[in-house]
Amino acid sequence: MTRSYQAAAWISLWMAELALLGCVAHTQPSPPSEPPVVRVDHLENPQFSRSQPLPDSEVEVGGDLEELDGEPNLEALSAGQAPPAAEGARDEEEAPSPVQIDKEAGEVLVPCHFVNPTRRIEVFACHLSGPTHETVVAFSSRGEELYHAILALGLNPPSFWNATRERELRWNLGDRVLISLRWEWKGKTREVPAEKLLRDPLRDPDLGFSPFIRGFTFSGEKIPLGEPPQLQIPGAVEITIGDPTRQSLSFKLLFHPNDLEELTPWMGPLDIDPKALPDLEALVSEKVPATLVIRRLAGEAELLSMARRFEKEPERLELLSSLAPLAEEIDARKSSYAAMVKEMQALLEKGGDPAKLAPEERDRIAGRLVKLQKEGHLEAARLRHLYFKVFDAQEKFKAEAIRQLGKELEPEVLQATQNRYAHGLAYETRLAAIDVELSRLEAAPQPLSEKDELLRQALHFDQDVLLYERDLFWNRNELESVRQRMKELAPADHGYTLKLFQEEEGRVQAEIRQIQWKIEEVRTRAEENRLRASGEWLARRDQVVARRKKALLGIELGELESKRVELLADLRWKENDLEKDQDNPEKLAQHRASLKELKEQKKALEEQMRGKKAEFDGMK
């Protein structure tokens, strides 16, 4: 039996043993910017378990966490039989429905039923005890049987795709599946992919945008449950579609790319498309049975091919066809990553106990493992960038589609949706591109030269600039929204509310000025590093330093402006207290004293601001 799928954890443990033996001083790599973390919870094979404490799991857990005893029979699964649920897990009328496995078709079939959600969609399917108020279908099958049914299709567990670094799965998206629903209604059998049952409503009941089919990623990892803790899959699991405002915790057996932390801020809300499910209420009230189909995909090219089958608009079909080269490159790089992981597994299996190896063999294995780990991380970074390029193209298509709906949408709705989608995923795609360059430097076979180290630092500053530019984008949108609301308020009728919005306007303006100068300051840092790398720093130093000093003063002015806005709010509250407590002499005296103190603080602050402003204006 091999140490399958545990490369990241085993490399860390193996290298720690080698370090204790004093055998890897010259093969140990220079510390990466984000060193991998030992994930002992990945060691599912008891034959190779170590006496290490289990770390706190990062997997989000919620809902029904009843434990399931015993391991399912994988031979039975291969024959198309699902493992039995834990005895007594549910009463008879709520007994889990059997999961079917069709290995020839590469499908797991999960009995489910439609629900009528009361909130926007955040999960596509969940256990009966899960968030059924925000899902399309619910099922009674337990998490453990679903987990092993998916493995029976030949998918790798998430730890395989996390082999080179913790949470690498969120970069390379691992093994992919298509999720669809199959049901019979009015004499016809229908099967529709998950995304095609949903829409971005664009805040208009009659319009909406149909999402692109992006597939789902297998993400279920066992977590410590029970006393004593044992690695298990919780009873209640979900298939997550993602939502930018979601706060509830859950155990994600499969997740959609929209659930990635880089994508969620840019994704709009989803609801069930009434055109796709016009008879939803009847389907719910008549308890029409449905089947959740989890179909294994050979790769991104197959997903793209299947997605084209469900598109009718020529423009959408043309876009999907244009993405074929990216999909093919994703598949090639995933194959490369998988080959690296398998080689790591083979080396770990061959290595066995480091103490029993000859020093030369230990050094050879250690050096190769470190090299594969770094190269695998670089490949994951490339995959992330490729995926973001695909999603960016789709989001830009969405922005243009919404713009063309302009005549049918309310002006404020059009503006709000355009603001969200206007840039696609431009910031995230550029950030991912920089991560590729950083990973390439980290994967270098030799320690970085002084020049390369300076360029690495410059790339980090480039990322900071993009993050600030993204913040600037959101703050400008907020300012526009505040000003739009102010236009709708008549001063005579809404004087106090208008004052609140004016304070908010001032706060956002101050934040925008700070961000603008932070961008300039960080740009000078990146420029300095590149000039040092090229040997031109001394010739350009005075100019760059002068720009940085002005930027730092601009940041300080912005901070003072923010303090002034806070003082104005405090003054408003105190003036309200003064007016409210006119009949209480003691409180009136306290309020007047506080008001006087606040006014003095405001006067001193404004004097300080004038001095800084004069200094700022005097700079070149």
C-alpha positions as CSV (number, residue, x, y, z in Angstrom):
1,M,0.0,0.0,0.0
2,T,1.4,3.4,-0.9
3,R,1.4,6.7,0.9
4,S,-1.0,8.0,-1.7
5,Y,-2.2,11.6,-1.9
6,Q,-0.1,12.7,1.1
7,A,2.9,14.3,-0.6
8,A,2.7,17.8,1.0
9,A,2.5,16.4,4.6
10,W,5.0,13.6,4.0
11,I,7.6,15.9,2.4
12,S,7.4,18.2,5.4
13,L,7.8,15.3,7.8
14,W,10.5,13.6,5.7
15,M,12.5,16.8,5.4
16,A,12.2,17.4,9.2
17,E,13.6,13.9,9.8
18,L,16.5,14.6,7.4
19,A,17.2,17.9,9.1
20,L,17.4,16.2,12.5
21,L,19.8,13.7,10.9
22,G,21.9,16.7,9.7
23,C,21.8,15.4,6.2
24,V,20.1,18.2,4.2
25,A,22.0,21.3,5.0
26,H,23.1,21.8,1.5
27,T,19.9,20.5,-0.2
28,Q,17.5,22.5,2.0
29,P,15.9,25.2,-0.2
30,S,15.8,28.9,0.7
31,P,12.6,29.7,2.6
32,P,9.7,30.4,0.2
33,S,7.6,33.5,0.8
34,E,4.7,31.3,2.0
35,P,6.1,28.0,3.2
36,P,3.9,25.0,3.0
37,V,2.1,23.9,6.2
38,V,2.1,20.3,7.4
39,R,-1.4,18.9,6.9
40,V,-1.5,15.8,9.1
41,D,-5.2,15.6,8.5
42,H,-4.3,14.6,4.9
43,L,-2.8,11.3,6.2
44,E,-5.9,9.1,5.6
45,N,-3.8,5.9,5.4
46,P,-3.6,4.4,8.9
47,Q,-0.6,2.3,7.9
48,F,1.5,5.5,7.8
49,S,-0.1,7.5,10.5
50,R,2.3,9.3,12.9
51,S,1.9,10.3,16.5
52,Q,1.3,13.9,15.6
53,P,-1.5,16.1,17.0
54,L,-4.3,16.8,14.6
55,P,-4.3,20.5,13.5
56,D,-7.4,22.7,13.5
57,S,-9.1,22.0,10.2
58,E,-9.7,24.8,7.9
59,V,-12.7,23.1,6.4
60,E,-15.9,24.9,7.2
61,V,-18.4,22.7,9.0
62,G,-22.0,23.2,9.8
63,G,-25.4,21.5,9.9
64,D,-25.7,17.9,11.0
65,L,-22.4,16.6,12.3
66,E,-23.5,13.1,13.4
67,E,-20.7,10.6,13.0
68,L,-20.8,7.7,10.7
69,D,-19.1,4.5,11.8
70,G,-17.1,2.2,9.6
71,E,-15.8,2.5,6.0
72,P,-17.9,1.9,3.0
73,N,-17.2,-1.1,0.8
74,L,-15.4,0.2,-2.2
75,E,-16.0,-3.1,-4.1
76,A,-19.7,-2.7,-3.6
77,L,-19.4,0.9,-4.8
78,S,-17.7,-0.2,-7.9
79,A,-20.6,-2.6,-8.6
80,G,-23.0,0.3,-8.4
81,Q,-24.1,-0.1,-4.8
82,A,-23.9,2.7,-2.3
83,P,-22.6,2.0,1.2
84,P,-25.3,1.8,3.9
85,A,-25.8,4.7,6.2
86,A,-24.7,4.5,9.8
87,E,-27.2,2.5,11.9
88,G,-29.8,4.6,13.6
89,A,-28.5,7.8,11.9
90,R,-32.0,8.8,11.0
91,D,-35.5,7.5,11.7
92,E,-37.2,5.3,9.2
93,E,-39.2,7.9,7.3
94,E,-36.1,10.0,6.9
95,A,-33.8,7.1,5.9
96,P,-31.2,8.2,3.3
97,S,-32.1,7.3,-0.2
98,P,-29.5,5.0,-2.0
99,V,-26.8,6.7,-4.1
100,Q,-26.2,5.0,-7.4
101,I,-22.9,4.8,-9.2
102,D,-22.7,4.4,-13.0
103,K,-19.0,3.9,-13.6
104,E,-19.4,3.3,-17.3
105,A,-21.1,6.7,-17.7
106,G,-18.9,8.2,-15.0
107,E,-21.8,9.4,-13.0
108,V,-23.0,9.5,-9.4
109,L,-26.8,9.6,-9.1
110,V,-28.2,11.2,-6.0
111,P,-32.0,11.1,-5.3
112,C,-33.2,14.5,-4.3
113,H,-36.3,16.8,-4.4
114,F,-36.9,20.4,-5.4
115,V,-37.3,23.1,-2.7
116,N,-38.7,26.6,-3.0
117,P,-36.0,28.8,-1.6
118,T,-36.9,31.9,0.4
119,R,-33.5,33.6,-0.2
120,R,-31.2,34.0,-3.1
121,I,-29.3,30.8,-4.1
122,E,-26.0,30.2,-2.2
123,V,-25.8,26.5,-2.5
124,F,-27.1,24.3,-5.4
125,A,-27.8,21.2,-3.4
126,C,-27.6,20.3,0.3
127,H,-28.6,17.8,2.9
128,L,-32.1,18.1,4.3
129,S,-30.7,19.5,7.6
130,G,-28.7,22.1,5.6
131,P,-29.5,25.6,4.3
132,T,-32.6,24.5,2.3
133,H,-33.8,28.2,2.3
134,E,-31.1,29.0,-0.2
135,T,-30.8,25.9,-2.4
136,V,-32.4,24.4,-5.5
137,V,-32.6,20.8,-4.3
138,A,-32.2,18.9,-1.0
139,F,-31.1,15.2,-0.5
140,S,-31.1,12.8,2.4
141,S,-27.9,11.0,1.4
142,R,-25.1,11.2,4.0
143,G,-21.8,13.0,3.4
144,E,-19.7,9.8,3.8
145,E,-21.5,7.8,1.2
146,L,-21.4,10.7,-1.3
147,Y,-17.7,11.2,-0.7
148,H,-16.9,7.5,-1.3
149,A,-19.2,7.4,-4.3
150,I,-17.4,10.3,-5.9
151,L,-14.0,8.6,-5.2
152,A,-15.4,5.4,-6.8
153,L,-15.6,7.3,-10.1
154,G,-11.8,7.6,-10.0
155,L,-11.5,11.2,-8.8
156,N,-8.5,12.1,-6.7
157,P,-9.2,13.3,-3.2
158,P,-8.5,17.1,-2.7
159,S,-5.2,16.3,-0.9
160,F,-3.8,15.0,-4.2
161,W,-4.2,18.5,-5.6
162,N,-2.8,20.1,-2.4
163,A,0.4,18.1,-2.6
164,T,2.7,20.9,-3.4
165,R,1.2,23.5,-1.0
166,E,-1.6,23.9,1.4
167,R,-4.9,25.0,-0.3
168,E,-3.3,24.6,-3.7
169,L,-6.7,23.1,-4.8
170,R,-8.1,26.7,-4.8
171,W,-5.5,27.5,-7.5
172,N,-5.6,24.4,-9.7
173,L,-9.3,23.5,-9.2
174,G,-8.4,19.8,-9.0
175,D,-10.7,17.2,-10.4
176,R,-13.7,18.7,-12.1
177,V,-17.3,17.5,-12.5
178,L,-20.5,18.7,-14.2
179,I,-23.5,18.9,-11.9
180,S,-27.0,18.6,-13.5
181,L,-30.5,17.8,-12.5
182,R,-32.7,15.1,-14.1
183,W,-36.4,14.8,-13.5
184,E,-39.6,13.7,-15.2
185,W,-42.5,16.1,-15.6
186,K,-45.6,16.0,-17.8
187,G,-44.4,12.9,-19.6
188,K,-40.9,14.2,-20.5
189,T,-37.5,13.6,-18.9
190,R,-35.4,16.7,-18.6
191,E,-31.7,17.1,-17.6
192,V,-30.3,20.6,-17.2
193,P,-26.8,21.7,-15.9
194,A,-26.9,23.5,-12.5
195,E,-25.9,26.9,-13.9
196,K,-28.6,26.8,-16.6
197,L,-31.3,26.5,-13.8
198,L,-30.1,29.8,-12.3
199,R,-29.7,33.5,-13.4
200,D,-28.4,36.7,-12.2
201,P,-31.7,38.6,-11.8
202,L,-30.1,42.1,-12.4
203,R,-32.7,43.4,-9.8
204,D,-35.4,43.0,-12.5
205,P,-38.1,40.3,-12.2
206,D,-38.4,40.0,-16.0
207,L,-34.8,40.1,-17.0
208,G,-31.6,38.2,-16.0
209,F,-28.3,36.9,-17.2
210,S,-27.8,33.1,-17.5
211,P,-24.4,32.1,-16.0
212,F,-21.8,30.3,-18.0
213,I,-21.3,26.6,-17.2
214,R,-18.1,26.5,-15.2
215,G,-18.3,23.1,-13.5
216,F,-17.6,22.1,-9.9
217,T,-14.5,21.0,-8.0
218,F,-14.4,18.0,-5.7
219,S,-13.3,19.5,-2.3
220,G,-14.4,17.1,0.4
221,E,-11.6,16.4,2.9
222,K,-12.0,14.4,6.1
223,I,-11.9,16.4,9.3
224,P,-11.5,15.4,13.0
225,L,-14.9,14.5,14.5
226,G,-16.0,12.7,17.7
227,E,-14.2,11.7,20.8
228,P,-11.5,10.7,20.4
229,P,-11.3,12.7,17.1
230,Q,-11.3,10.6,14.0
231,L,-11.0,11.8,10.4
232,Q,-14.5,11.7,8.9
233,I,-16.9,13.4,6.4
234,P,-19.8,15.1,8.2
235,G,-23.2,13.7,7.7
236,A,-24.5,17.0,6.3
237,V,-22.7,18.3,3.2
238,E,-23.5,20.7,0.4
239,I,-22.6,21.5,-3.2
240,T,-21.7,25.2,-3.0
241,I,-22.5,27.7,-5.8
242,G,-21.1,30.7,-4.0
243,D,-22.4,34.1,-2.9
244,P,-20.5,37.4,-2.1
245,T,-22.5,38.0,1.1
246,R,-22.6,34.5,2.5
247,Q,-21.9,34.3,6.2
248,S,-23.1,30.8,7.3
249,L,-20.6,28.0,7.6
250,S,-20.9,24.7,5.8
251,F,-19.0,21.6,4.7
252,K,-18.4,21.9,1.0
253,L,-18.2,18.5,-0.8
254,L,-18.1,20.3,-4.2
255,F,-17.7,23.9,-4.9
256,H,-18.2,26.2,-7.9
257,P,-15.5,28.6,-9.1
258,N,-17.8,31.4,-8.2
259,D,-17.1,30.4,-4.6
260,L,-13.4,31.3,-4.9
261,E,-12.5,34.2,-2.6
262,E,-11.1,36.1,-5.6
263,L,-14.4,35.8,-7.5
264,T,-17.1,36.2,-4.9
265,P,-16.8,40.0,-4.6
266,W,-17.4,40.3,-8.4
267,M,-20.3,37.8,-8.7
268,G,-23.9,39.0,-8.5
269,P,-26.6,37.2,-6.6
270,L,-28.3,34.2,-8.2
271,D,-31.9,33.0,-8.1
272,I,-33.8,30.2,-9.9
273,D,-34.5,31.1,-13.5
274,P,-38.3,31.1,-14.0
275,K,-37.8,30.3,-17.6
276,A,-35.8,27.1,-16.8
277,L,-38.1,26.0,-14.0
278,P,-41.5,27.6,-14.7
279,D,-43.3,24.9,-12.8
280,L,-41.2,25.0,-9.6
281,E,-44.1,25.5,-7.2
282,A,-45.8,22.4,-8.7
283,L,-42.6,20.4,-8.6
284,V,-42.3,21.3,-4.9
285,S,-45.9,20.8,-3.9
286,E,-46.2,17.5,-5.7
287,K,-42.9,16.3,-4.3
288,V,-41.7,15.4,-7.8
289,P,-38.5,13.2,-7.4
290,A,-35.4,14.4,-9.1
291,T,-31.8,13.0,-9.5
292,L,-28.7,15.0,-8.8
293,V,-26.2,13.9,-11.4
294,I,-22.5,14.3,-10.6
295,R,-20.6,13.6,-13.9
296,R,-16.9,13.1,-14.0
297,L,-15.1,15.2,-16.6
298,A,-11.9,14.3,-18.4
299,G,-10.9,17.9,-18.3
300,E,-11.7,21.5,-19.1
301,A,-11.9,20.9,-22.8
302,E,-14.7,18.4,-22.2
303,L,-16.5,20.8,-19.9
304,L,-16.3,23.5,-22.7
305,S,-17.6,21.0,-25.2
306,M,-20.5,20.1,-23.0
307,A,-21.2,23.8,-22.2
308,R,-21.6,24.5,-25.9
309,R,-24.4,22.0,-26.1
310,F,-26.5,24.0,-23.8
311,E,-26.0,27.4,-25.4
312,K,-28.2,28.8,-28.1
313,E,-27.0,32.3,-28.6
314,P,-24.4,32.6,-31.4
315,E,-22.4,35.2,-29.5
316,R,-22.1,32.9,-26.4
317,L,-21.1,30.0,-28.6
318,E,-18.5,32.1,-30.3
319,L,-17.0,33.1,-27.0
320,L,-16.9,29.5,-25.8
321,S,-15.2,28.4,-29.0
322,S,-12.6,31.1,-28.5
323,L,-11.7,29.7,-25.1
324,A,-10.8,26.3,-26.4
325,P,-7.0,27.0,-26.5
326,L,-7.1,28.0,-22.9
327,A,-9.0,24.9,-21.9
328,E,-6.5,22.7,-23.7
329,E,-3.6,24.4,-22.0
330,I,-5.3,23.9,-18.6
331,D,-5.7,20.2,-19.3
332,A,-2.0,19.9,-20.3
333,R,-0.8,21.7,-17.2
334,K,-3.0,19.6,-15.0
335,S,-1.6,16.5,-16.5
336,S,1.9,17.9,-15.8
337,Y,1.0,18.7,-12.2
338,A,-0.5,15.2,-11.6
339,A,2.7,13.6,-13.0
340,M,4.7,15.6,-10.5
341,V,2.5,14.5,-7.6
342,K,2.8,10.9,-8.7
343,E,6.6,11.1,-8.9
344,M,6.6,12.6,-5.4
345,Q,4.5,9.7,-4.1
346,A,6.9,7.2,-5.7
347,L,9.9,8.9,-4.1
348,L,8.3,8.9,-0.7
349,E,7.4,5.3,-1.1
350,K,10.9,4.4,-2.2
351,G,12.5,6.5,0.5
352,G,10.8,4.8,3.4
353,D,12.7,5.6,6.7
354,P,15.3,8.3,5.9
355,A,17.5,7.0,8.7
356,K,18.0,3.8,6.9
357,L,19.1,5.4,3.6
358,A,22.7,6.1,2.5
359,P,23.5,9.9,2.8
360,E,23.8,10.3,-0.9
361,E,20.4,8.7,-1.5
362,R,18.8,10.8,1.2
363,D,20.2,14.0,-0.4
364,R,19.1,12.9,-3.9
365,I,15.5,12.2,-2.8
366,A,15.3,15.3,-0.7
367,G,16.6,17.5,-3.5
368,R,14.2,16.0,-6.0
369,L,11.2,16.4,-3.7
370,V,11.9,20.0,-3.0
371,K,12.3,20.7,-6.8
372,L,9.0,18.9,-7.6
373,Q,7.2,20.8,-4.8
374,K,8.4,24.2,-6.2
375,E,7.7,23.3,-9.8
376,G,4.3,21.9,-8.9
377,H,3.4,25.2,-7.1
378,L,4.5,27.1,-10.3
379,E,2.3,24.9,-12.4
380,A,-0.6,25.6,-10.0
381,A,0.0,29.3,-10.3
382,R,-0.1,29.0,-14.1
383,L,-3.4,27.0,-13.8
384,R,-4.9,29.7,-11.6
385,H,-3.9,32.4,-14.1
386,L,-5.4,30.4,-17.0
387,Y,-8.7,29.8,-15.2
388,F,-8.9,33.5,-14.4
389,K,-8.4,34.4,-18.1
390,V,-11.3,32.1,-18.9
391,F,-13.5,33.6,-16.3
392,D,-12.4,37.2,-17.1
393,A,-13.5,36.7,-20.7
394,Q,-16.9,35.4,-19.6
395,E,-17.4,38.3,-17.1
396,K,-16.5,40.9,-19.8
397,F,-19.1,39.2,-22.1
398,K,-21.6,39.6,-19.2
399,A,-20.8,43.3,-18.8
400,E,-21.4,43.9,-22.5
401,A,-24.6,41.9,-22.5
402,I,-25.9,44.0,-19.6
403,R,-24.9,47.2,-21.3
404,Q,-27.0,46.1,-24.3
405,L,-29.9,45.6,-22.0
406,G,-29.6,49.2,-20.9
407,K,-32.8,50.4,-22.5
408,E,-34.8,47.8,-20.6
409,L,-33.2,48.2,-17.2
410,E,-33.8,51.0,-14.7
411,P,-30.9,53.5,-14.9
412,E,-29.7,52.9,-11.3
413,V,-29.9,49.1,-11.9
414,L,-27.9,49.4,-15.1
415,Q,-25.3,51.6,-13.3
416,A,-25.0,49.3,-10.3
417,T,-24.6,46.1,-12.4
418,Q,-22.2,47.8,-14.8
419,N,-20.1,49.0,-11.9
420,R,-19.8,45.4,-10.6
421,Y,-19.1,43.8,-14.0
422,A,-17.4,46.5,-16.0
423,H,-13.8,45.3,-15.5
424,G,-14.5,41.6,-15.6
425,L,-11.9,40.0,-13.4
426,A,-9.1,42.3,-14.6
427,Y,-7.6,42.9,-11.2
428,E,-7.7,39.2,-10.2
429,T,-6.2,38.1,-13.5
430,R,-3.3,40.6,-13.2
431,L,-2.7,39.6,-9.6
432,A,-2.6,35.9,-10.7
433,A,-0.1,36.8,-13.5
434,I,2.3,38.3,-10.9
435,D,1.9,35.2,-8.8
436,V,3.1,33.2,-11.7
437,E,6.3,35.3,-11.9
438,L,6.8,35.1,-8.2
439,S,6.4,31.3,-8.3
440,R,8.9,31.1,-11.2
441,L,11.5,32.9,-9.2
442,E,10.8,30.7,-6.2
443,A,11.2,27.6,-8.4
444,A,14.7,28.7,-9.5
445,P,17.2,25.8,-9.0
446,Q,19.8,28.2,-7.4
447,P,19.3,30.8,-4.6
448,L,18.2,34.1,-6.0
449,S,20.8,36.6,-7.1
450,E,20.7,40.1,-5.6
451,K,19.2,41.3,-8.8
452,D,16.4,38.7,-8.8
453,E,15.7,39.3,-5.2
454,L,15.1,43.0,-5.9
455,L,12.9,42.1,-8.8
456,R,10.9,39.7,-6.5
457,Q,10.3,42.5,-4.1
458,A,9.3,44.8,-6.9
459,L,6.7,42.2,-8.0
460,H,5.2,42.1,-4.4
461,F,4.9,45.9,-4.6
462,D,3.2,45.6,-8.0
463,Q,0.6,43.3,-6.3
464,D,0.1,45.9,-3.5
465,V,-0.5,48.6,-6.2
466,L,-3.2,46.4,-7.8
467,L,-4.8,45.7,-4.5
468,Y,-5.0,49.4,-3.8
469,E,-6.4,50.1,-7.3
470,R,-9.1,47.5,-6.6
471,D,-9.9,49.2,-3.3
472,L,-10.0,52.5,-5.3
473,F,-12.5,51.0,-7.7
474,W,-14.9,49.9,-5.0
475,N,-14.6,53.3,-3.1
476,R,-15.4,55.2,-6.3
477,N,-18.4,53.0,-6.8
478,E,-19.5,53.7,-3.2
479,L,-19.0,57.5,-3.7
480,E,-21.2,57.3,-6.9
481,S,-23.9,55.5,-5.0
482,V,-23.9,58.0,-2.1
483,R,-24.1,60.9,-4.5
484,Q,-27.0,59.2,-6.4
485,R,-28.9,58.9,-3.1
486,M,-28.2,62.5,-2.2
487,K,-29.8,63.6,-5.5
488,E,-33.0,61.8,-4.6
489,L,-33.3,63.7,-1.3
490,A,-35.0,67.1,-1.0
491,P,-33.2,69.3,1.6
492,A,-36.4,70.7,2.9
493,D,-37.8,67.2,3.7
494,H,-34.7,65.2,4.4
495,G,-32.3,67.7,5.9
496,Y,-30.9,65.4,8.6
497,T,-30.6,62.3,6.3
498,L,-28.9,64.5,3.8
499,K,-26.4,65.6,6.4
500,L,-25.6,61.9,7.1
501,F,-25.0,61.3,3.4
502,Q,-22.8,64.4,3.2
503,E,-20.7,63.0,6.1
504,E,-20.5,59.6,4.2
505,E,-19.5,61.4,1.1
506,G,-16.7,63.2,2.9
507,R,-15.5,59.9,4.5
508,V,-15.3,58.1,1.2
509,Q,-13.6,61.1,-0.5
510,A,-10.9,61.1,2.2
511,E,-10.5,57.3,1.8
512,I,-10.1,57.8,-2.0
513,R,-7.4,60.4,-1.6
514,Q,-5.5,58.2,0.8
515,I,-5.6,55.2,-1.5
516,Q,-4.5,57.4,-4.5
517,W,-1.4,58.5,-2.6
518,K,-0.8,55.0,-1.2
519,I,-0.7,53.8,-4.8
520,E,1.9,56.4,-5.7
521,E,4.0,55.6,-2.6
522,V,4.1,51.9,-3.3
523,R,4.9,52.5,-7.0
524,T,8.0,54.4,-5.9
525,R,9.0,51.3,-3.9
526,A,8.6,49.1,-6.9
527,E,10.5,51.6,-9.1
528,E,13.3,51.8,-6.6
529,N,13.8,48.0,-6.6
530,R,13.9,47.9,-10.4
531,L,16.3,50.8,-10.6
532,R,18.6,49.2,-8.1
533,A,18.4,45.9,-10.1
534,S,19.3,47.8,-13.3
535,G,22.1,49.9,-11.7
536,E,20.2,53.2,-12.4
537,W,19.2,54.0,-8.8
538,L,21.8,56.6,-8.0
539,A,20.9,58.6,-11.2
540,R,17.2,58.6,-10.4
541,R,17.2,58.5,-6.6
542,D,16.4,62.1,-5.9
543,Q,13.4,62.2,-8.2
544,V,11.9,59.0,-6.8
545,V,12.5,59.9,-3.2
546,A,10.8,63.3,-3.8
547,R,7.8,61.6,-5.2
548,R,7.6,59.3,-2.2
549,K,7.9,62.1,0.3
550,K,5.0,63.9,-1.4
551,A,2.9,60.7,-1.5
552,L,3.5,60.1,2.3
553,L,2.4,63.6,3.0
554,G,-0.6,63.1,0.8
555,I,-1.5,60.0,2.9
556,E,-1.1,62.0,6.1
557,L,-3.4,64.7,4.7
558,G,-6.0,62.1,3.9
559,E,-5.8,60.6,7.4
560,L,-6.3,64.1,8.9
561,E,-9.3,64.6,6.6
562,S,-10.8,61.3,7.8
563,K,-10.4,62.5,11.4
564,R,-12.2,65.7,10.5
565,V,-15.1,63.7,9.1
566,E,-15.3,61.7,12.3
567,L,-15.2,64.9,14.4
568,L,-18.1,66.3,12.3
569,A,-20.1,63.2,13.1
570,D,-19.3,63.5,16.8
571,L,-20.4,67.2,16.7
572,R,-23.7,66.2,15.0
573,W,-24.4,63.6,17.7
574,K,-23.6,66.1,20.5
575,E,-25.8,68.8,18.9
576,N,-28.6,66.2,18.9
577,D,-28.0,65.4,22.6
578,L,-28.1,69.2,23.3
579,E,-31.5,69.5,21.6
580,K,-32.9,66.4,23.2
581,D,-32.0,67.3,26.8
582,Q,-33.2,70.9,26.9
583,D,-35.2,70.2,30.1
584,N,-32.2,68.6,31.9
585,P,-29.8,71.4,33.1
586,E,-27.2,69.0,34.4
587,K,-27.0,67.1,31.1
588,L,-27.1,70.4,29.1
589,A,-24.0,71.6,30.9
590,Q,-22.2,68.3,30.1
591,H,-23.3,68.5,26.5
592,R,-22.1,72.1,26.2
593,A,-18.8,71.3,27.7
594,S,-18.3,68.3,25.3
595,L,-19.5,70.4,22.4
596,K,-17.0,73.1,23.2
597,E,-14.2,70.5,23.5
598,L,-15.1,69.0,20.1
599,K,-15.1,72.4,18.4
600,E,-11.7,73.2,19.8
601,Q,-10.4,69.8,18.5
602,K,-11.9,70.6,15.1
603,K,-10.3,74.0,15.1
604,A,-6.8,72.6,16.0
605,L,-7.2,69.8,13.5
606,E,-8.1,72.2,10.7
607,E,-5.1,74.4,11.6
608,Q,-2.9,71.3,11.4
609,M,-4.4,70.5,8.0
610,R,-3.7,74.0,6.7
611,G,-0.1,73.7,7.7
612,K,0.3,70.3,6.0
613,K,-1.5,71.5,2.9
614,A,0.8,74.4,2.6
615,E,3.8,72.1,2.9
616,F,2.3,69.8,0.4
617,D,1.6,72.5,-2.1
618,G,5.2,73.7,-1.8
619,M,6.6,70.3,-2.9
620,K,7.6,69.7,-6.5
